[in-house]
C-alpha cells in the first residue's frame, strides 16, 4: 500500500469535489487506520464557482498539511486543470472528466493522463450529472488503491444522504469498472 499520497480534486461548486475529498480522507482515517489531512477552498457562489479539496494520505503522521506538488489531480472542470496541472509531480497522475475538460496543456512530458467521460456516463445512467464525482472517485481509487475498496464504500455510505446511497455506491463501482475497461494501470506509491 501507499506510504504517502497527495491528491487535489478540483471543479466548480455543485460538482461534489469537496465531498469526494471528505470521503477519501474518512476512508483512510476511520476505516483503514491511516493518517489523512483534508483541506478545502471554494468561492462564494453556491454553484458554478471554484471548488477544490486537497487530501494527504499517509501511513505516518502528517507534519505539514499542505499539498504543494500533488501526486494526483482529479479535474472535474477546465479551471481546475488550468489551476493545478503544472503543479502535479512529474510522474504524477492527472484524471479528467473528458466531457468537460477539453484543453490539455501539452508541456508535460511525464506521468499519466487518464480521461473518463464521467458527466455523460452519469447522465446516461442517472439522468443527470449528479454522480460524475463518484465515477471519477472510482477511477481515482482504481489507479491508486490508496485505501481498501471496503473503506471507500463505507465512507461513501456515511457521507451521502440515505436516499442517494445506492446511486453513489453504484457510480463509484461504475467508475472502477470503466477505469479497468479503459486499460488504466494501477500505480505503485511509496
C-alpha positions as CSV (number, residue, x, y, z in Angstrom):
1,X,0.0,0.0,0.0
2,X,0.8,3.7,0.0
3,X,3.3,5.4,2.3
4,X,2.1,8.9,1.3
5,X,-0.2,10.2,-1.5
6,X,-1.1,13.8,-2.1
7,X,-4.3,14.5,-4.1
8,X,-6.1,17.5,-5.4
9,X,-9.7,17.2,-6.6
10,X,-11.0,20.3,-8.2
11,X,-14.0,21.5,-10.1
12,X,-16.8,24.0,-9.7
13,X,-19.4,24.3,-6.9
14,X,-22.1,21.7,-7.1
15,X,-19.9,19.0,-8.7
16,X,-19.0,17.3,-5.4
17,X,-15.3,17.9,-5.4
18,X,-15.1,18.6,-1.7
19,X,-17.4,15.7,-0.8
20,X,-15.1,13.4,-2.8
21,X,-12.1,14.6,-0.7
22,X,-14.0,14.1,2.5
23,X,-14.9,10.5,1.6
24,X,-11.3,9.7,0.6
25,X,-10.0,11.2,3.9
26,X,-12.6,9.4,6.0
27,X,-11.9,6.1,4.3
28,X,-8.2,6.4,5.2
29,X,-8.5,7.5,8.8
30,X,-11.7,5.9,10.2
31,X,-11.7,2.8,8.2
32,X,-8.2,1.9,7.2
33,X,-6.2,3.2,10.1
34,X,-4.1,5.6,8.1
35,X,-3.4,9.3,8.6
36,X,-5.1,11.9,6.5
37,X,-5.5,15.7,6.2
38,X,-8.1,17.3,4.1
39,X,-8.4,21.0,3.3
40,X,-10.7,22.8,1.0
41,X,-11.5,26.1,-0.7
42,X,-14.4,27.4,-2.6
43,X,-15.7,30.7,-3.9
44,X,-18.8,32.4,-2.5
45,X,-21.2,31.2,-5.2
46,X,-23.3,28.2,-4.3
47,X,-23.0,26.6,-7.7
48,X,-20.6,27.3,-10.5
49,X,-17.7,28.9,-8.6
50,X,-14.3,27.4,-7.9
51,X,-14.2,24.4,-5.5
52,X,-11.2,22.2,-4.6
53,X,-10.0,19.9,-1.9
54,X,-6.5,18.8,-1.0
55,X,-6.0,15.4,0.6
56,X,-2.8,13.9,2.0
57,X,-3.0,10.2,2.9
58,X,-0.1,8.6,4.7
59,X,1.0,5.6,6.8
60,X,2.8,8.0,9.0
61,X,1.9,11.2,10.9
62,X,1.5,14.2,8.6
63,X,3.6,17.1,9.8
64,X,2.8,19.7,7.1
65,X,-0.8,19.6,6.0
66,X,-0.4,21.5,2.7
67,X,-0.2,19.9,-0.8
68,X,2.4,21.6,-2.8
69,X,3.1,19.1,-5.6
70,X,0.2,16.6,-5.8
71,X,0.8,13.0,-6.9
72,X,-2.7,13.0,-8.3
73,X,-5.0,15.7,-9.8
74,X,-8.7,14.9,-10.5
75,X,-10.0,17.8,-12.7
76,X,-13.8,18.0,-12.9
77,X,-13.6,21.3,-14.7
78,X,-11.3,23.1,-17.1
79,X,-10.5,25.8,-14.4
80,X,-9.2,23.0,-12.1
81,X,-6.9,21.7,-14.7
82,X,-5.7,25.2,-15.5
83,X,-5.0,26.0,-11.9
84,X,-3.2,22.8,-10.8
85,X,-1.9,21.0,-13.9
86,X,1.6,22.4,-13.7
87,X,1.9,21.6,-10.0
88,X,1.5,17.9,-10.4
89,X,4.7,15.9,-9.8
90,X,6.5,14.8,-13.0
91,X,5.5,11.2,-12.6
92,X,2.0,12.1,-11.2
93,X,-1.4,11.2,-12.4
94,X,-4.0,13.5,-13.9
95,X,-7.6,12.3,-14.2
96,X,-10.0,14.4,-16.1
97,X,-13.7,14.4,-16.8
98,X,-13.3,14.4,-20.6
99,X,-16.8,15.7,-21.2
100,X,-15.9,19.0,-19.5
101,X,-12.1,19.3,-19.7
102,X,-11.2,19.9,-23.3
103,X,-7.9,21.7,-23.4
104,X,-5.0,19.7,-22.1
105,X,-1.7,21.6,-21.8
106,X,1.0,19.7,-23.8
107,X,4.0,20.9,-21.9
108,X,4.0,17.9,-19.5
109,X,6.1,15.0,-20.8
110,X,6.0,12.6,-17.8
111,X,3.3,11.0,-15.8
112,X,-0.1,9.6,-16.8
113,X,-3.2,11.3,-18.2
114,X,-6.4,9.4,-17.8
115,X,-9.7,10.6,-19.4
116,X,-13.1,9.4,-18.2
117,X,-16.4,10.7,-19.7
118,X,-17.9,10.9,-16.2
119,X,-20.6,13.5,-16.9
120,X,-22.0,11.8,-19.9
121,X,-21.9,8.4,-18.2
122,X,-23.7,9.9,-15.2
123,X,-26.4,11.5,-17.5
124,X,-26.9,8.1,-19.2
125,X,-27.1,6.1,-16.1
126,X,-28.9,8.5,-13.7
127,X,-30.5,11.2,-15.9
128,X,-28.2,13.9,-14.6
129,X,-24.5,14.7,-14.0
130,X,-25.1,14.3,-10.2
131,X,-22.9,11.2,-9.9
132,X,-20.0,12.2,-12.1
133,X,-17.9,12.9,-9.0
134,X,-18.3,9.3,-7.7
135,X,-17.5,7.9,-11.1
136,X,-14.2,9.9,-11.1
137,X,-13.6,8.8,-7.5
138,X,-13.9,5.2,-8.7
139,X,-11.3,5.9,-11.3
140,X,-9.1,7.5,-8.7
141,X,-9.4,4.5,-6.4
142,X,-8.7,2.1,-9.3
143,X,-5.3,3.7,-10.1
144,X,-4.1,4.4,-6.6
145,X,-5.6,1.7,-4.3
146,X,-4.7,4.1,-1.5
147,X,-7.4,2.7,0.7
148,X,-9.3,-0.6,0.6
149,X,-12.4,-0.9,-1.5
150,X,-14.5,-1.6,1.6
151,X,-13.3,1.5,3.3
152,X,-14.3,3.6,0.2
153,X,-17.8,2.1,0.1
154,X,-18.4,2.6,3.8
155,X,-17.2,6.2,3.6
156,X,-19.5,6.9,0.7
157,X,-22.4,5.3,2.7
158,X,-21.7,7.6,5.7
159,X,-21.3,10.8,3.7
160,X,-24.3,10.9,1.4
161,X,-28.0,11.1,2.2
162,X,-29.7,7.7,2.7
163,X,-31.8,8.3,-0.4
164,X,-28.6,8.7,-2.5
165,X,-26.5,5.9,-1.1
166,X,-27.4,3.3,-3.7
167,X,-26.7,5.7,-6.6
168,X,-23.4,6.9,-5.2
169,X,-22.2,3.4,-4.5
170,X,-23.1,2.2,-8.0
171,X,-21.5,5.3,-9.6
172,X,-18.3,4.6,-7.6
173,X,-18.3,0.9,-8.8
174,X,-19.0,2.0,-12.3
175,X,-16.0,4.3,-12.2
176,X,-13.8,1.4,-11.1
177,X,-15.1,-0.8,-13.9
178,X,-14.7,1.9,-16.5
179,X,-11.1,2.6,-15.5
180,X,-10.4,-1.1,-15.7
181,X,-12.1,-1.4,-19.1
182,X,-10.1,1.6,-20.4
183,X,-6.9,-0.1,-19.5
184,X,-5.8,2.2,-16.7
185,X,-2.8,1.0,-14.8
186,X,-2.7,0.5,-11.1
187,X,0.2,2.7,-9.9
188,X,2.6,1.8,-7.1
189,X,3.2,4.5,-4.4
190,X,5.6,5.0,-1.6
